Amino acid sequence: MIDLLKFALILAVTIFLLTRKWDLGLILLLDTGLAALLFAYPFLDLLRSILHGIIAADTLNLAGAVFLVLLLAELMRRTQAMERMVAALQVVVPDSRVVLALIPTMIGLMPMLGGAMFSAPMVNEIGTRLDLTPSRKTYINYWFRHSMEYVFPLYSSLLMVSALLGVSVYAFIRASWPLTVAAMAGGIIWGLAGIHQETHDTNGQSRWAAWLDLFASTWPILLVILVVVVLQFNMLISLAAICVLFIIVKGIGPSQWREVGVRSFPIQTFSAIFGVMVFKQVLQDVGAVEQIPHALGALGLPPLIVAFVVPMLMGLVTGTAPAAMALSLPLVAPLLSGLPIEALASGVWMFVGCFSGIMLSPMHLCLALTHNYFGASWGALYKALVPSVGVIIATAGVILLLR
């Protein structure tokens, strides 16, 4: 019980400081010190964990990938590729509301941490024209970015949960597909509903010409999907090569490189990245996450509740699917093995517990980075996120009952 109170205190401090508009990187630094204090972690060990978190390969790869994504987005913005892409999409798909949802959904097919930053400038372009609030633009970009994560087989979260259950990823998807339907429904209700349709001046452009213009403006993104997702080349090398290729094709001279580089390196974004990774490293090193299942088990809660709450807490604390699932599912899966529940249905239940925590976690980089990008209000954002996640949880409950 004491260990649960420690986690509750860390989350409470985080939420309170977020509502006071503190920088997330600074909050995470304070959270790291608070976790070390609460779990009696020696100071020298804390310094080693912080250093390990900063220089870990995962941290550096993530920071490099986010920088290169922002760099490519800035290059596309500077050359008006973003504007052309949005204009062409609105000829091909005349309804701006559909385009708003479609852009982050398409970019969501690139399974990369912080990938919501790729679609954020395009959502901002349309959302500003439609006079949407920063919180609504953030919600639309963030929620639809993850709407396919329940069914797209290249996501590490799906690959991990299917491996832990001992089933093929496609068998899991046959059970989990209603979650994506529920995610789309939630996004429409709390994101798109009430937005007035915008009338477009197509300037006489045909749909065929719009398709050609769409390809001409999106080829860098399509190339990223091809080499990273389909061919599975190294992400950093691929992104760097595509940025260089784009600079050469568009003739962006050295006189612009410095400004482009500075605009692609927002300090708040990278303080959040390093803060999240250091905080996660310290929690793992102090053994804090391993204590949650034992603490909940001691309360005598039903196995179904424990199997949902433990992954959810891991998701809230870590903010990343691979870490949360690797730490929680092996601990709680045995609790459901003796119950008269189909393995796939119980897997969906645990998966949704984990993913619900991740989607609500201020440690989730997609949420943290896009919140900073749009300058959104945390309160208004969570007013849409909480009921949307509730729809997903309810859908998982129905799957549990019917299968």
N, C-alpha and C positions, 0 to 999 in steps of 0.2 A: 504493500500500500504506500509506503514511504517513497519507493522508486517512482510510482505513478504520480505522486504529488510533485516530485522533482521535475518530471517532464511537463506536468501541467503548469508549473511555475515558469519554466523556460518559454513555453508557448504563450502564456499570459503576458510575459514581459515583451515578447516579440510583437504580439498583436497590439499591445498598448503603445509601444514606440512607433509602430507603423501608423497608427491613428494620429500620432503627433507629428507625422510627416518626417521622421528621421530617415536618414540614408540607410538603405538595407545593408550595405557593406559594413557600416558602423554597428548596426544592430547585431549582425551576425558575429562581429568581433566581441561584442559584449556577451552574446549568448555563449560563445566559446569559453570565455572566462568564467561565466556563471556555471556552465556545465562542469568545468574542471573543479570549481569550488564545491559544488553540490556533491560530486562523486569523489571528492578527496583525491584528485589527481595531482601528483607531485609537480612542482613548477618546471623542473628540468625536463621531465617527460612531456609536459605540455608544450614546451618550446620545440622539442624534437617532433612532436605530432604536427605542430603548426608548420614547421619547415617541410616535413614530409607531405603535408597537404598542399603546400604551395608548389613544390617542385615535382609532384607526382605526374606521371605521364598522362593520366586522364585529365588532370587540371590543365596542363600545358596544351594538350591537344584540343581541349574544349575552348580555351581562350584563343588559340590560334584559329580554330574553325569559325568562332563567332566574329573575330576580327575580319577574316576573309569574306564572310557572308556580308558583313556591314560594308566592307570595301566594295564588293561587287554591287551591292544595292546603291551605294553612293555613286559609283561609276554609271550605273543605269539611270539614276536620277539626273546626273549631270548632263547626260547625252539625250535626255528626254525619252529614253526607252520606256520608263515607267508610264509616262503620260500616253505614249503611243499604245502600250499594252492595254491600259485601261480603256482608251478610246475604241480600240479594235474589239475588245471583249464586249463593250456595250452595244456594238453593232451586231455581233454574233449572238449575244444574249441581251436583249433590250432592257430587261428588268434589272435595275441597279441593285436591288436587294439580293437577287440571285448571284450577281457578280460579287457582291460583298462576301457572301458565304463561299462561293466557288474558289476564290483566290486562296484563302488560307487552307481550304480543304485540299486543293491541288498541291500546294507547297507542303502540306502535311504528309504527302507521299514520300518526302525526303526524311527518313527517320534519323534526325540529328538533334542533339541537345541545343536548346536555344534557337531552333529552326523558325520559331514564330517571328523572329526579327526579319526574315526574308520577305514575308508577306506584309509586315507592318507598314512600310511606306506606301504600298498600293492600297491597302485598306484605308490608310490615312487620306490618301488622295481622293477617294470616292466619299469617304465618311465626312470629310470637311465640306465637300460640295453639298452633301445632304444635310449639313448642319447638325451632325451627331455629336453628342458629348464625348469627351475623352474616355470616360468610363465605358460607354457603349461601344466605341470603336475598339477598346481593349478587349472587352468581352467577346465581340464578334471574331476578332482576330485570334484570340486565345482559344475559345471554345471550338470553333470549326477547325482550327489547326489540329486538334486532337480527336476529332469526331471519327476518324478512320482507324484509330489505334486499337479498336476492338476487333478489327477484321483484316487489317493489312498485314500479310504474313512476314514482311521484312522487318517488322518492329521487334527489337530485342525482348520486350516485355512478353509478347506472344510466344516467341521462341523459348523463352525461359519457363513460362508457366506450362507449356505443353511438354517440355522436357521433364519438369518436376512431376507432372501427372503421368508421364509415360505414354502419351498419345501423340499422334501427328498434329502439327499445327492446324492442318485443314479440318481435322475432326473437332478440334477446339472451336474453330471459327463457325462450324455448323451449329454449335451450341450458343456461341456468343453474338451472332449477327444481330439479334434484336437490340443489343446495346447500342449499335451504331444508329439504328432507326430511332431509338429513344434519344440519343444525343442530337440527331438532326431535329427532332421534334422540340426538344428543349431549346436549341439554338434559335429556332423560328419563333417560339413563344417569347423568350426573354431577350432575344437579340434583334430579330427582324420585324416583329409585329409592331405596327404603328408607324413604320417608316413610309413616307409617301413616295410613290413611284415618280422618278424623275423622267422628264421627257428629253430625248436626245436629238441633237441636230447631227445627222449622219453625214452632212455635206455631200449627199448624193453617192456615198461610198456603198458599193455592193457588198453582200456578205462574202463573196469570193475574194474581193480585194481586202476585206477585213481579216479573213483567215490568213492571207499572205502577210498582211501587216502584223498580225498577231505572232506569226512564226518569226518574222524578221526582228521583232522586239523581244521575244521570249527565248531566243535560241540559247543564251547563256544558262538560263534556268533549265531548259530541256537538256542541255549538255551536262549539267550537274547531275540531273536525275539519271541520265544514261550511264555516265562513268562511275558515279558513286553508288547508286541503288542497283542498277542492272548489272554492270560489269564489276562492281564492288572493288574499284581501285581505291587507293589510299585517299581519304577525304582531304587532308591538308594539301597534299601535292596536287590533287585534281582541282581544288578551288584556286590555288595559287596559279596554276597553269591557265585556267579559264580567265582569271583576272588579267593576266599578262596578255592573253590572246585578245580579250576585249579591248584593252588599251591600244594594242597594235591595230586592230580592225577599225576602231573609232578615231585613231590618230590623236590620242590624248597626250599632249607634250609634257616634258619634265617640269615646265613652269606651273603646272596644276597638281603635280604629284603631292607636294607638301600639304596643300589645303585638303586634298582628298584623303590623305592619310590621317590628318588631325580630325576631320569630321567622322572618320571611321573608328575612332578610339575614344568614345565617351567614357569618362572616368567612372561614373556611377555604374555603368554596365559591367566594367571589369572588376570593380570592387565587390559587386554582388557575386560574380563568378568565383573569385578567389575566396570570398567569405563563405559561400555555400560549401565549397570543397574542403576548406579547412575545418569548418564546423562538423561536417560529416566525418572527417578523419578523426577528430577528437572524440566524437561520440562512439565510434567503433573502437578506438584504442582504450577508452575507459571501460569498455564492456557494457555500456549503458543500454544499448538496444537489446542485448540478450536477456536483460532482466525483466522486460515488459511481459512476455508470456507467463513467466513464473509468478509475477505479481498479480496478473489477472486470474490465473488459475487458482491462486490462493483465495480469491474472493468467492469461489464456487459458482462462477457464471456458467451457463449452458455452453456446450462445445461450439454450437453454431455462432453464438455471440462472440466467443473468444476468437474463432477462426475468421471473423470479419473485423473485429476491433483491433487485433494485433497488427494485421497488414495495414489497416487504416492509420494507426499510430505511427508505424514505420514510414508510411508514405508522407504523413504530415511532417515528421521530423527530418527525413532525408531529402524529400522533394524529387527524387529520381527513381524511376521504375526498376532498373536493374538492381540497385542497392536495396530498395525496400523489399523486393520479391526474394532476392537471395537471402536476406536476413530473416524474413518472416515466414515464408511458405513452408520451408522444411520443418519449422518449429510447430506449425499449427495443422499441417496436413494430416498427421497421424490422429488428431482429435476427431476427424470426420470419417476415418476409415471403418469404424465399427457401426456407423449409423446407416439406416436404410435409405441412402441418398446416392444417386448415380454419380460416378466419379467426375464426369464432365460438368454436371450441375454444381457440385461442390467446388470444383475448380473455378467456375465462373464466379461463384459467390466470394471466394477468397481473392480472386483477381480484381473484382469490383471494389472490395474493401480496400485493397492496396491502391488502386487507381483513383478512388474517391479521395483518399488522403492526399495523394499527389496533386490532384486537380485543385484542391483547396489549400495547398501548402504555399505560404509565402516564400518558402525555400525553393520552390519549383522555378527554375531559371526562365522558362518561357513566360511565366506569370510575372516574375520580378522584372525581367528585361522589358517586356512590353508595357508594364505599368509605368516604368520610368520613361519609356519612349513617348507614350501618349500623355503623360502627366495626369493619370487617372486618379480618381478618389477611391481609396480602398473600400470605404463603406458602400458606395454605390455599386462597385464591382462585385462585392460579395452578396449584395441583394439579388443579383442575377445568377451568380455561381452556385450559391447554396441550393436554391430550388432546382436548378438544372441537374446538379449532382444527385439530388433527391429522386429525380425521375429515373436516373440510371440505377440507383440502389433499388427502387421499387421494381424495375424491370428485372433485375437480377433475382429479386425475391420471387417473382412470378416464374422465372426459369427454374428456380429451385423447387417450387411447388409442383410444376407441371411435368418435369422430366423424371 
